[in-house]
């Protein structure tokens, strides 16, 4: 992260207030070069500056396809779904249905008696900030500890919670997918709707395209995830056995396209700068890791960030609200060298964004 501000502090000029989404050919070329270097099959990226969003796309939906990535191609955003869950929590808070101090067992008292007593006081804030000490459930091995028999996703979440809350605690601050499952259950209870319905309603209200689960299950022209299988870099078909359990949606199972996701990030930048209390809390109330967002400071300015990956896709997002800057990158692969390439790409996009801004400065 250290290089971010050495570049971004130079953005002191004004761009036209256009609220436009523009393809940038230089971005496309940068992405194309990164594909050649890292063997990521497909990339999409966007850079936000003030009211303009510049984007680039390159590559194909899979290493076995000629179908090209475009701004409407859905990618899996993994744990960056957590920011949506946090947002929906704050909507319920604004409507007086929850508070950050609401205890989980105040909403689900019937689950309390059989649970580990250490969990009895956990709050919604604890769950969102990874301070509830519940097991992480970030690996397939942990998933195997849970036996799910129900068919309905909401009922599956309750069945998951019943077993999760009997397990030993983990260290406070441990990043936990399970905590976000519990948070989504609290939203479901007070809204009397499934989490799937609540999230769908919000996405549809913005006319944003999406899918739950890997995007090629919705349409094979969306991006396919990749990993190394039997020593071969392989595209995962829609029928592949690997997937997240559907009850884990709130923790990391949303897919979006670069156009709509960058609009979502733009909203966060605007609301933070407008001093919206809910957005300020989401990003910065807790130092280091707040509610759905990591955060830090450099040169006295706030930044917030989050990455998401199920091992077959990778999403990176970083916001510098005080400078009205955001960068996000989608990739349909997540090998170690490819993740390193994504972070290199972040810096290259920032440099290109600076050139764009400087170009506007030179105009008479």
Secondary structure, 3 states (H helix, E strand, C coil): CHHHHHHHCCCCCCCCCCCEEEECHHHHHHHHHHHHHHCCCEEEEEEEECCEEEEEEEEECCCCCCCECCCCCCEECHHHHHHHHHHHHHHHHHCCCCCCCCEHHHHCHHHCCCCCHHHCCCEHHHHHCCCCCCCCCCCHHHHCCCCCCCCCHHHHHHHHHHHHCCCCCCCCCCCCHHHHHHHHHHHHHHHCCCHHHHHHHHHHHCCCCCEECCHHHCCCCCCCCEEEECCEEEECCCCCCCCCCHHHHHHHCEEECHHHHHHHHHHHHHHHHCCCHHHHHHHHCCCCECCCCEEEEECCEEEEEEEECCCCCEEEEEEEHHHCEEEEEEECCCCHHHHHHHHHHHHHHHHHHHHHHHHHHHCC
